[in-house]
Amino acid sequence: MAYIDYAAEVVFAGKSYEKFPLILDNNHNINRLILKYFLSQRVLWADSTIYTYTKHLYDFISQLEVENPECTFDHIDDDWLEAYAHEIARRNPKSTGGKYIAQILSSVLNFLVWCENNKYCNNLIGHNANFRIRIRPTKKGFTHNLIKYYEKQKSPPKIAPRDEWIEKLLSQDHFRSKDLEIRFNLMLEWGRSCGLRAHEICELTIDQIPSRETVEQNIIEKKNTFIELTVTKGKKKARIPVSGILLKQTLDYINSERNHLIKKFKKKARSERNAYIEPYQVFISCRTGKALHYRTFSNQLNARWQKAVENGNLTKYQHVWVHGLRHRFATDKLKEITHLKYVRDPRQVTKTLTRHSHASTLDIYTAGVYLEDMYD
């Protein structure tokens, strides 16, 4: 059975890669074809892209091993690809609609196109009827009928993570460092109480956070403080209300845990005679000293949720994910506003609060409200 392993560190053309992924067979032999593919693309791909492709191609190689130990492409054609897509769906019944299947198929087809172009296979994949797998050219490259089909498959409605699920997740001991725990909890609260997307949380800047005097005065007066979002979906600026308590906790983090990190990286840079430029974002990585990437936050939350499931504190159906925090915010607002008699159109008000362009986008949250009521 194939498996994924990681080289501690490899250096290609002077650039160092930590935990470079490798796919090995049951005899611990490296799949050299996939390694060559990764090496040819390493300049174009971000590190996270390599890890994603590794998982997808590992799935592909594992499927080939079931059918032939040599993992050859001789029997692969459009019919095989369709059967493979059905097998992915069978093995991942809880995947989000067809998006996950489309992503794997896209990764596999990109790999096969590279193999065809580099003469590692012949007449396997191309744009005309001479090839066993038929792809269609697009402005961005190519696509396949199966990819288009699964991309259109909508995700089934899901219940937004309930507050009790989130609290159980937060009660898990996950990070070794208290500083990481504080940062994680704070970022999660920005998603839950303000409805921010993952990249919006990670792009919050020091300048956007009001002064402590303003925040404390608003807490005394029981008023929200408004902040301007400059990095949003669609790049539209937005003004949102934020509770004084959350802003005070954020200021405490900036002045304590974040400040300690900045001092640490400045000291390290001086000792190595390098320049360290402090990032303007609020949340920074304790490993690199740079702004925390939104995928890192998403992966941390997912790992913590999986641990809670393994420990029996949550079930696999009590899903907590980063964008689910925004669903929790939107669902709560929709419920709250619906019960206000003086609001004529709750969906329009909720649309404004969640910064959606169209009220029809709220259908997923409306479905979530009904699902919650069914299970209550």
Disulfide bonds with the S-S distance in Angstrom:
none
